[in-house]
Amino acid sequence: MGGGIGGLAAAALLGRAGHRVTLLEGADYLGGKSRRIELDGQRMDTGPSLVTFPGVWDELLGRWDALGDGDASAAEVAGLKLRRMDEVGKYYFRGEVVALPVPEEHPWRGAWERFAGLHGGLGPEVTRLLTADPLDRQTLPALGRLLRTYGPRLTTRSYLDGLEWLPDGLREVIAIHALNAGVSPSRTPALYASMPAIMAHDGVWTPEGGVYEVVLALERLARHAGVEVRTGESAYGIWEGKVVTRSREYEADAVVSGLDDGRLEGLLAPGKRQTPGKLSCSGVAVYAALREELPAGVPTHGVVLPSNPEGLYRSLEAGEEPEETMAFANYYRPGEVYPNDRATLALLLTAPANGREYGLEDSFVQREVERVSREIGLDKPATAYFGEYKILHPRYFGEWGSMGGALYGEVRPFWRSGPLHRPRYNDRRRPWLWRVGASVHPGGGIPAVLGGAMISTGRLLQHLGK
Ligand SMILES: Cc1cc2nc3c(=O)[nH]c(=O)nc-3n(C[C@H](O)[C@H](O)[C@H](O)COP(=O)(O)OP(=O)(O)OC[C@H]3O[C@@H](n4cnc5c(N)ncnc54)[C@H](O)[C@@H]3O)c2cc1C
């Protein structure tokens, strides 16, 4: 159930192992949070824009190959071409502008080199923890190296605060990456502090053609493996051995859910009112085809921080709109990433998971679009460049996802976010029910979702084999 990146990856692997797999996707398109739209005839992929930890994708291809009979190679079937971006991004914080990796001439260079020296090489360890079963003893060396790096300071916040030699600005630029998990640095494990250094060392990547190519590649792997893909078929009830949609009942030996956990609970106990706890953040995402190119010097990936990050974390905790938020500005010139003849701009504003619909006229959106435009060097609001545009908001993200549009569901204790915890792949009370997707490995984006799908289906295959 669920044709997002997690559900598709699981279906592709189970099908390749010789099982008869039906994938049910409620929406009329595959990809879930990753989607492709067209504005003024220009391609724009909504949702994720970057692929990190490319070794996870390679591992998925290797597993698909190993499960089959060698009739085709996963790399050829998938046909995904990842391209490394020149830099992780350009960061704007309290008047300071800095690229990651921090360039030679910047005053933070020395501290960055020291930090990158400690963390930049941890990519293979994190990739291992993302893709290997936590019960596999072979993960112990990777786990050991990570734990030795952080010592007793267990959260991103406490770890970074302990590095007194970090300039405050650089500390906040590093800490804000915790929001990729939808929560503040005091709610993520110290591991999140390493992310920007690993991303700078191992690269951030975009598939040629846009990130939706990942969804298309997974769909090709699934279909090649014989998976029956059914869009527009929403599951509304699950019992042992049965998934019920509006039009049919499906018999199943095992059910794999790629749905948000809260949504799954609703299907397991229809009619029972769900009362969620604290929610991770949502977003307001503005996508626009531009009438003219932005001035030279506007970066491909800009990250604009709030001047008071603590204030943002507090507002998100309280479920309130922040005074200033963290924003990504992804600007692709004609022919860059997408095969477009015009430039496109995506502005992603971190927002509380309040389930609301937003438009350009909302004061929060207007205020932040103007601030981001100023910071990235525009002399007028980005909206002045807009041709056709589309806004996605917490209500949109909540439609098929978590309550309130929370991108990573409910907030969990810091030790249950990221690859260091023991996720609930299988339901002990319901041995036929398996989980994949962002709810299993919250806060890691595409690599965690793919890794979780590999681990969960690995266990399910063993279970079915018995
Ligand atoms: C704005 C934004 C930016 C992001 N940026 C990045 C990034 O740059 N890099 C990165 O790695 N990650 C990024 N992410 C995170 C990444 O997109 C997600 O982690 C990933 O796509 C989640 O995949 P999933 O399969 O777990 O969930 P989903 O994509 O939510 O898939 C769940 C699927 O289940 C379907 N479904 C729900 N209910 C039912 C039902 N009853 N029956 C059948 N189907 C159902 C839904 O329609 C959906 O297709 C971003 C996310 C967003 C929203």
The ligand as an SDF file (V2000), in Angstrom:
LIG
                    3D

 53 58  0  0  0  0  0  0  0  0999 V2000
    8.8960   19.9150    0.1910 C   0  0  0  0  0  0  0  0  0  0  0  0
    9.7200   18.6770    0.4660 C   0  0  0  0  0  0  0  0  0  0  0  0
   11.0830   18.6980    0.2300 C   0  0  0  0  0  0  0  0  0  0  0  0
   11.8510   17.5620    0.4690 C   0  0  0  0  0  0  0  0  0  0  0  0
   13.1820   17.5940    0.1450 N   0  0  0  0  0  0  0  0  0  0  0  0
   13.8990   16.4560    0.2030 C   0  0  0  0  0  0  0  0  0  0  0  0
   15.2060   16.4030   -0.3710 C   0  0  0  0  0  0  0  0  0  0  0  0
   15.6960   17.3850   -0.9680 O   0  0  0  0  0  0  0  0  0  0  0  0
   15.9100   15.2300   -0.2740 N   0  0  0  0  0  0  0  0  0  0  0  0
   15.3750   14.1170    0.3300 C   0  0  0  0  0  0  0  0  0  0  0  0
   16.0640   13.0800    0.3980 O   0  0  0  0  0  0  0  0  0  0  0  0
   14.1200   14.1300    0.8520 N   0  0  0  0  0  0  0  0  0  0  0  0
   13.3700   15.2520    0.7890 C   0  0  0  0  0  0  0  0  0  0  0  0
   12.0770   15.2580    1.2360 N   0  0  0  0  0  0  0  0  0  0  0  0
   11.5680   14.0500    1.9080 C   0  0  0  0  0  0  0  0  0  0  0  0
   11.1340   12.9670    0.9150 C   0  0  0  0  0  0  0  0  0  0  0  0
   10.3490   13.5350   -0.0950 O   0  0  0  0  0  0  0  0  0  0  0  0
   10.3200   11.9250    1.6740 C   0  0  0  0  0  0  0  0  0  0  0  0
   11.0870   11.4190    2.7600 O   0  0  0  0  0  0  0  0  0  0  0  0
    9.9090   10.7320    0.8020 C   0  0  0  0  0  0  0  0  0  0  0  0
    9.4290   11.1540   -0.4590 O   0  0  0  0  0  0  0  0  0  0  0  0
    8.8500    9.9540    1.5540 C   0  0  0  0  0  0  0  0  0  0  0  0
    8.4770    8.8230    0.8260 O   0  0  0  0  0  0  0  0  0  0  0  0
    7.4630    7.7790    1.4480 P   0  0  0  0  0  0  0  0  0  0  0  0
    7.2950    6.6970    0.4330 O   0  0  0  0  0  0  0  0  0  0  0  0
    7.8680    7.3830    2.7970 O   0  0  0  0  0  0  0  0  0  0  0  0
    6.0960    8.5850    1.6920 O   0  0  0  0  0  0  0  0  0  0  0  0
    5.0710    9.2840    0.7120 P   0  0  0  0  0  0  0  0  0  0  0  0
    5.7610    9.9280   -0.4120 O   0  0  0  0  0  0  0  0  0  0  0  0
    4.2010   10.1170    1.5710 O   0  0  0  0  0  0  0  0  0  0  0  0
    4.2340    8.0460    0.1420 O   0  0  0  0  0  0  0  0  0  0  0  0
    3.0950    7.5310    0.7550 C   0  0  0  0  0  0  0  0  0  0  0  0
    2.1240    7.1220   -0.3600 C   0  0  0  0  0  0  0  0  0  0  0  0
    0.9960    6.4740    0.2100 O   0  0  0  0  0  0  0  0  0  0  0  0
   -0.1490    6.8780   -0.5260 C   0  0  0  0  0  0  0  0  0  0  0  0
   -1.3300    6.6120    0.2900 N   0  0  0  0  0  0  0  0  0  0  0  0
   -1.7350    7.2620    1.4140 C   0  0  0  0  0  0  0  0  0  0  0  0
   -2.8510    6.6940    1.8930 N   0  0  0  0  0  0  0  0  0  0  0  0
   -3.1490    5.6530    1.0640 C   0  0  0  0  0  0  0  0  0  0  0  0
   -4.1700    4.6590    1.0590 C   0  0  0  0  0  0  0  0  0  0  0  0
   -5.1240    4.6240    1.9930 N   0  0  0  0  0  0  0  0  0  0  0  0
   -4.1510    3.7380    0.0690 N   0  0  0  0  0  0  0  0  0  0  0  0
   -3.1920    3.7430   -0.8940 C   0  0  0  0  0  0  0  0  0  0  0  0
   -2.2110    4.6630   -0.9340 N   0  0  0  0  0  0  0  0  0  0  0  0
   -2.1910    5.5910    0.0400 C   0  0  0  0  0  0  0  0  0  0  0  0
    0.1120    8.3460   -0.7900 C   0  0  0  0  0  0  0  0  0  0  0  0
   -0.6910    8.8440   -1.8330 O   0  0  0  0  0  0  0  0  0  0  0  0
    1.5940    8.3320   -1.1400 C   0  0  0  0  0  0  0  0  0  0  0  0
    1.8230    8.1210   -2.5030 O   0  0  0  0  0  0  0  0  0  0  0  0
   11.2650   16.3820    0.9950 C   0  0  0  0  0  0  0  0  0  0  0  0
    9.8890   16.3540    1.2490 C   0  0  0  0  0  0  0  0  0  0  0  0
    9.1210   17.4810    0.9640 C   0  0  0  0  0  0  0  0  0  0  0  0
    7.6380   17.3970    1.1610 C   0  0  0  0  0  0  0  0  0  0  0  0
  1  2  1  0
  2  3  1  0
  2 52  2  0
  3  4  2  0
  4  5  1  0
  4 50  1  0
  5  6  2  0
  6  7  1  0
  6 13  1  0
  7  8  2  0
  7  9  1  0
  9 10  1  0
 10 11  2  0
 10 12  1  0
 12 13  2  0
 13 14  1  0
 14 15  1  0
 14 50  1  0
 15 16  1  0
 16 17  1  0
 16 18  1  0
 18 19  1  0
 18 20  1  0
 20 21  1  0
 20 22  1  0
 22 23  1  0
 23 24  1  0
 24 25  2  0
 24 26  1  0
 24 27  1  0
 27 28  1  0
 28 29  2  0
 28 30  1  0
 28 31  1  0
 31 32  1  0
 32 33  1  0
 33 34  1  0
 33 48  1  0
 34 35  1  0
 35 36  1  0
 35 46  1  0
 36 37  1  0
 36 45  1  0
 37 38  2  0
 38 39  1  0
 39 40  1  0
 39 45  2  0
 40 41  1  0
 40 42  2  0
 42 43  1  0
 43 44  2  0
 44 45  1  0
 46 47  1  0
 46 48  1  0
 48 49  1  0
 50 51  2  0
 51 52  1  0
 52 53  1  0
M  END
$$$$
